[in-house]
Amino acid sequence: MRIRKNIVVLITDTFRYDNIGDRAERPVRTPELDRFAAERATEVERFTIGSFPTVPQRTDFATGVLGWPHYGWQPLDLSGQNHIAALLGDQGYVTQFVCDTPHLFDTRFHPAFTAAYQHRGQEGDLPLLHLNDPIEEVVPADKTRTSPGFLGHPLVDKHRWGNRYFRYEAETFAARTAGTAVRWLEENSRAHPFFLWVDLFDPHEPWDPPAYLVERYDPDYRGTPMIHPNYGPSSAYSEAELRNLWAHYAAESELVDRYLGRILQKLDDLLLWDDTLVVVMSDHGMSLGEHARTGKSSLRPDDERYWPIYPEVGHALCLIAGGEVPRGRSLDLIAQPIDLAPTLCELAGVTVEPPQPFDGRSFAGAVLGGGGRHRDYAVSGCFLAADGVLPRRASTPFLVTDRWGYAPVGAYGRPELYDLTRDPLAGHDVAADNPGVASELRDLFLTHLAEHRAPAELLELWQAPAAGGSSDGAWAIDYPEGEG
């Protein structure tokens, strides 16, 4: 009988694909993941998110079913019958959830696990009030996200106040959450087989790493620390402020790399690699000036552009290691979060019986064989309850193939097309020069919706041209409607 392998899933929020290696024009120091990719893992180079943002992405992974054409941000048990922890638990796995991502307990990801632990306080989550202490202004309101607010203060002020303005690296969430994961591995490494899901919200904003890390990226800045984007036009910032915003993001990303490295080192200490599969992935990225915007979706009423899920947001990190997975390899194939559950199960040698058939398909053969095709294209999308009209400021889909990136509704309502082989961050629209390609990709996008059983009203919405609807909707935000 084949011995089933442990599975460890490490998710980091808002970590851009181009943070690691030498891909970015503004390099981020990520020595741990660079070494992991080079010496231990196989990287899936064209890993592309499906449902957007935070909770929908994790729902795709947990269920193996594509959500965004049908539902948005909602509790996991309302999205279907599958949960990877329950499926593995039925096969004899002990399962543990460790997170500081603030929305996952609220959306009921945790009950399916044998045990679950959360570090509270991220992004305005308030475990314990201290209202005798004043709430300080951290970033001016015109340069940050203003909703949801708290006692007249924006989210960033609430977050820093709620966490008592911590100053030391050991107090950061990356350090604390990774420390819990390390302890769990030390205390449970012999509980074979186990499934451990560790979910780090960082480098999601607010970006408040120790100042000495930020100063290494931006040593000469003397203004207000830019620790939270405005989710709107990047023109709100001076050139120096925009660089400082990136410096805070880069420093937070470096911190996450450091503490993911602690977890990976502990797997090494405990000699678990032969019997354990490990995946490191991000849920999406972040705009830091690309496409004249900062953030990942539009929250500013003065910015009525549509926000396609461009590559700096939709192209995600995915590294797989352990067991028989080849070391130091790169797979040039397109895959999505819905594919990971069947892939990990196949690599681990475990057969699960999902109540709802997976939409995702295993690419374990390509991982073990070192190559091959998987998907011809991928679509990233965000659920829109649009009442027949595409609202302004919506996060709109983006389709990628081996060569092309296509937005059926671009920033100003027109279709956009990009040659990603020459323009990986989709900076130069070539739709006017390639009308035939744009038409083919529009048809492919509509076929994708039909194959995933999109409701008729959604198909009708995307078959019609953008109509420029109202700008008072709510979409692709980090809180469901009415919360905060």
N, C-alpha and C positions, 0 to 999 in steps of 0.2 A: 504493500500500500504506500502510495506517495505521501510523504510528510507535508502537511500544509504549512505554509509560511506565515509568520507574523506580518502584519501590515501597519506601517506608520505613515500617516498623512500629515504633512506640515503645510498649512495654508498661511500666507502672508497677504495682507490687504493692501491694495494700491501700490504694489511693487512693480515697477515697469520692467518690461522685457529687456530693455537696453541698459538696465542698471549694471548687469554683470558683463564681464569680458571687456572688450574694447569697442563696443558698438556705438556708444554715445559720443556726441561732440563735446559734452561736458561730463567727463568720467566721474563715476561714483566708486569709492573704494569698497569693494566687496571681496576681500581675499578668501573668505571661507567658502562662499558659493563658487567662486572662480576655481578654487582647488577641488571642490566637490565635483564640479562639472568635468574638470580635466582628468581627475584621477579615479573617480568612483562611479559616475553616473552616465546615463544616456540622456541627452537633451532632445526634446521634441521641439524643433525650431519654429514650427508654424502653429503652435498651440494658440487657439483663438477662442475667446469667450463666446458663450451662447446667449444665455439670459443675463440681463444687466439690471441693477448693479449687485450690491453685497449679498443680500439674502437670496435673490433669484439665482445668482451664480452658484451658491452653495446648494440650493435646492436641485439644480441640474446635476451637480456631482452626487448628491446623496441619493437621488432617485433614479438617475440614469435616463431621465425623461426630459425633453425640451419643454420649458415652461412658458417662455415669453409670448408666444402667440395666444396663450390661453389665460394666463394669470400673471399678476405682478408680485409685489412684496406682500407676503401673507404667511401665516403659520404653516410649517412644513406638512402637518397632517391634513391640511386642507388642499394640498397640491397633489395628492395621490397616496397610494398605499405603500410605496417602496421607501425604505430607509436602509442605507448600506449597513449601519450598525445592527439593525434588527435582522437583516438577511444573514450577516456573519454570525450573530448571536445564535440564530437557529441552527447553525452548523458547528456549534461548540466553541466559538470564540468568546473570550472575555473582552469586553469593550469599554474603553475609557475616553471621555471627552474632556479636554482641558482648553480653556479659551479666556481671552480678555475682550473678544469682539462683543460689543455690548448688546447686539440685537438677537443673538442666537438663542438665548434662553427665552426671551419674549416670544420668539417665533417657534418655540417648542422643538428645537433640534435635539435637546438633551434627554427626553424621557426614554428613548430607545436604547440608550447606553446602560451598561451595567452600573457605571458610576460616572458622575459629571461634576466638574469643578470650574468656577468662573472667578476671575479677578475683575472686580467691578471698578468703575470710574472712568472708562473711556468715553470720549466724545460727549461729555455733558451728563453721563449717567451719574446720579447722585445717591450713593449708598448711605451717607450720613451728613446732615446739614451742620453748618457752624455759622449761623446768621449774625452772631455778634461781631464777626470779622468782616470788614468791608470787601466788596468785590471790585477789583482793580480793572481799569481799562488796559487790555493787553495789546490790541490792534485797533486802530480807528475804524469806525463802522463803515466808512466808504471804501475800505480796503479788505474787507473780510465778509464772510457769509453772515447774514444778519438773522436768519431763522434756522431752527427755533431759538427764541430768546428766553431770558430768565431775569425777572425783576428789572426789565429795561436794559439788559446787557445782552450782547450777541453770544453765540455758542462758544466762541473761543474764550471769552471771559469766564463763562460758567465752568468750562472744563478746567481751566487753570485754578480757579478758586476751589472747585470741588475736590481737586487733588492737592490742595494746600501748598501750591506753588513749589512742588518738589524740585530739588536742585541736584541730586546725586544720581549717578548712573544706576546704582543698585535699586533706586526707587522707581525706575522707569518700568513700563509695562513689559517691554521686551525682556528685560532681565528677570522680572518676577515670574512671568508666564513660562519662559524657558526653564527657569529654576524649578518650577513645579513639574515640568515634563521630565527633567533630568532625575528628580527625586522619584517620580513614578517608575521610570525605567530601572532605577536601582532597586526599587522595592518589588518589581513585578517581572523582571527579565526572565524568570523561569516559568511564568504562567503561559505556557505554550498551548495553543496559538492565541495571540492577543491582537486586538485592533486598537491603535492609539491615534486619535485625531487631535492635533494641537493647532489651535487657530489664533494667530497673532493679528490684532487689528492694525498695528503699525506696519508700514509707515503711512497709515491713514492719518490725515490731519486731525487735530492740531499737531504741528511738528514742533515738539518741545524737548529735543535731546539736550544733553549738557552743552553749554555754550562753547566749551573748548573744541567740541567736534565741529560745530558750525563755523567757528573762526578759521579752521583749517581750509574751508572752502571759500570763505569770503572775509579775509583778514582785515580789510580796510574799511568795512562798513561801520558807520557810526549812528545810523538812524534807528527808528523803532523796529524791533525785530519782527520780520514778516513771517509769522508762524501759521497763518491760515489763509487759503486763497479765497477770492471773492465769489467764485463760481459764476464768472462773468467775463467781461472784456479785460484783456491784459493791459489795455491802455490806461486803466485806473492806477497803474504803478509807474513810477519812474524806472529808468533802466537800472539804477542801483537797487531799488526796492525789489524789482523782479528777480535780479540775481540773488538777492538775499532770501527771497522766497524759495528759489531753487536750492540755495545752500542749506536751508533748514530741512527741506525734503531730502537732500542728499545725505545729510548727517543722520537723519532718522533712518534712512535706508541702510547706511553703514552700521548703525546700531543693531538693526534687525539682522543683518548679515552676521554680526558678531555672535548674537545669541542663538541663531539657528546653528551656527558652528558649534556651540556648546552642546546642543542636542545631538548633532551628528558625531561629535567626539565621544559622547557617552555611549552611543551605539557601538563605536569602535572599542571603547574600554571594556564593554560587556561581551565582546566577541559575538555580536548578533547579526553581522552582515550576511553570513551564509544562509541564515534561517529567516531573514526579515526583508521584506520589500519596503522601500521608502520612496515616497513622492514628495517633492517640494514644488508647490505651485503658488501663483498669485491669482487673485480673483479678477483683477483688471489693473490698468495703469492710471495715469493722471496727466492732464495738460498743464504745462508749466511755461506757457507762452506760445506753444505751437498753436497754429490756427487762430492766433490773436485772442486766446482765452486762457484762463486758469481755472482749474477744477475739472470735474468729469461730467457735469451737467449744468444746465442753466438755472440759476436761482435769482437772477437780477432782473427786475421788471424793465430796466432800461436797455436790456439786450434781447431783442426779439428774433435773433437768429435761431435757426434750427441747429441742433448739436449732434451731427452724425457721430457714431462711435468710431472715431478715427483710430489708426494703429497705436498711437501713444497710450490709448485707453484699452483698445480691444485685443491687442497682441500681448499675450500673457506668458509668464514663465512656467515651464514644466520640465522638471528633472526627475528621472526615475533611476533607482539604484537598488542593489542587493540581490541576493540569490544568484540566478544565472544571467542577470542583466549585464550586457557588455559594459566595460568601463571606458570612460573617456570618448564616447562616440556621440555623434550628432545625427539625428534623423530629420531629413528634409521632407517632412510629411505634415499634412493638415489634420489636426485632431481637435476635439472640443471636450469640455468637462463631462458631458453625458457619456463619453467613451471611457472614462477612467474607471468607473465601477466594474464593468465587464472585463477591462484590461487587467486591473489589479487582481481580480478574482482568478482569472486564467493564469496569470503569472504566479499566484500563490498556490495554485493547485486545489482550489476550492470551488465547488459547484453550488451556486445559490439558485433559489427558486423565487424570483420576484413575482408578487401578486399581479403587477402590471408589467407587461413586456418592456424591456429596455428599448429606448430609441437609440441609445449609443451602441457602438460596435467595438469589439475588442481589437486593439492593434498590437496585442502581445507578440504575434508572429513577426511583425516588423521590428519590434524591440529586440527580440532574441536573434533574429536573422540579420539585423544591422541595416535594414533598408526595405524599400518597397512603398507602394502607394497605399493610402487609406481613404481619405476623402478628396474629392475633386474640388470642393469648395466648402466654405463655412460662412454662416451668417451670424452676426451679433445683433441682438435686438432688445428692445425694452417694451414692456407691455403698455399699451395706450388704450384707455377707455375714452375714446375720442368722439363718440356720438356722430359718426359719419364725417367729421371734419378734422383734419390734422391740426392740432393746436400749435401755435407758435411756441418757441422755446423748448419744443419736445426733443428728447434724445431719439434720433432716428437710426435705422439699421445701417449696417455696413457689411458688404459681402466681399470676401477675398477668395481668389484662386491662386494658382502658382505664380501668376504674373500680376493680375489686376486687383485693384480695390475699387469698389463701386458703392456709391451712396445713392439710393433711389430718390431721396430728398436731401440735397446738400444744404449748406449753411443758409443759402438765400432762396431755397425752394426748388432749385433746378437740380437735375441729376448731375452727379460728379463722378469722374473716372480718373484713376491714378495708376501709373505703371510702377508697381511696388518694387520691381527689380532695380529700378533706377532711383526711386523716390520712396524709400521705405516708410517715411512718416507722412506720406500723402500731402505734400506741400504744393504740387503743381497739377491743377486740373487739366486733363487732356481730353475731356468728353467731346469738345467741339471738333477735335481732329480725328476722333474714332467713333463716329455715330453708330456704326454697325456693331462694334464691341459693346457699347453702352446698351443698345437694344437687346442684344443676346443676354447680357447679364440681368437686365430687367426681367426678361422672360424666365431666367433661371431663378431669380428671387421669388417670383410668383409661383413657380413650380415648387420651390422649397416650402412655401407656406401651405400649398395644397397637400404636399406629402406629409406635413406635420399636422394635418387635420385642422388648420386654422378656421375659425368660424367665418361664416359668410360675410358678416359685416366688416371683419378685418380684411378679407380679400378685396371687398369693394373699396375700402379705404385706400389700399395701396395700389389698386388699379386706376384710381383717379389721380389727377395731378394735384400737387399741394395747393390748398385753397387759402392758406393764410388765415387760420381761424383765430380764436381769442388767445390772449397771452396770460390767462389767469389759471391755467391748469396746474396739476401737480404730478410730476413724473420723474423717475430716476433720482429720487432723493433718498437720503439715508434714514428717513422715517416714513411709515405709512401715513396715509391721509389722516389729518386730525391729531396726530401725536406730536409731542414736543411743546 
